[in-house]
């Protein structure tokens, strides 16, 4: 055999699925194959290494490079440690060994499996490839199961900690606050409360040359070097900011199992529906308090369209129609003396037969809201005890009615469940004594089972509502703490509105005694409508 026919490619592969034992390491594979080639008198043309790539697909960079070199006539022999190093998908692995390699006169050797196509040592080749695929499928299933278990336990499993956090050196599945980036996350949320959009925040961070998350990881850990364009380490994007602002991670909640691959063969990532996500609260220290996070969620959910001066109006996302429930859209005229106004979006787009206009000027709404806030502030300043008593009376009236109604329904459902349990037992006895037929038993049993299921689901929902109503009784302290920040309020801005108000309902105007009268309901955070 001449050197021209003796050019060997040594192919090594290792993935997380293969374990991390010393005998499986890339270094050991390379050493073993080099020694084997030397013993057989082969000339090692090149060593190809795919470290961290699964054997269930062939989209591996060094494998593709080896195939290209074979097609260019540079390789005569391919040597691997065993068949599974070449691949674990039996159809494609077999196709390479039995069709592709022979078509280019390439000899294939799997050392540990005793396969050498030059000697015809491949009677069990197909069977071994099937076994390798079964192994890959089994390992994939175990890995998925293990990751799901860790997710349910609230364990962090990603290779890199998210922006604002770092991995606990004592426990790789636990996150701790990163003192370098957590202040940037806090600032991001603060700017949003102040009315900045994700795009505006991205522009601020870019101008200040704050490293984007991937660049920060690359600088800190030496990773992601090819995961972003290294020429632009400070180029923040609005969608990156929005993604951070929407993440529950920053209130101490870990959300896992949001995406998966199609199968152990097809590694394409697919997004899972939200109901399949696994959420575990209080898994790590929160960077953002829940109240701020709730405010920000409402703000990032609203598309703030800037006016002709490039500024979005301060009521964005807050003004609602009490009749159809839709938002009131803001309109600004083309003439300098035209006053900005709000109208029902449904009526505007569909017509008056669907809803009425609910027209109100920006100036009128601004003054109504400012005056209402100032009236509550004045009462707080004059007599704090009276202010808190008024809030207590307001919340107690609402809560007592709601709590009483929920508890009545809860008692009624529990009584019905007790009845259903008795009926089901009686039904079983009647069927056993042949008082009713099997068909009648099956029909009635299914009916009562369905009713029992619905009753239990409603009881669960009521329990959650009762907890919520009971928590509302503590809201006075929260509302007072916020409104105290604005004791000297003289004008409105986005921060004031989003910290104090949940929504503003503008009713259709009426004519009373020849005058235009319009009701505006302001719903404050924690305590609702005070008027």
PyMOL commands that set and color helices and strands:
alter all, ss='L'
color gray80, all
select helices_A, chain A and resi 3-5+16-18+22-24+26-40+61-71+83-86+90-103+125-152+182-193+198-207+213-221+238-246+248-251+274-276+290-300+345-350+362-382+384-432+438-472+475-486+494-500
alter helices_A, ss='H'
color red, helices_A
select strands_A, chain A and resi 7-14+43-51+77-80+107-110+115-116+165-168+171-177+254-256+259-261+269-271+278-280+319-320+328-331+341-344+360-361+501-506+510-512+515-517+520-524+528-529
alter strands_A, ss='S'
color yellow, strands_A
deselect
rebuild
show_as cartoon
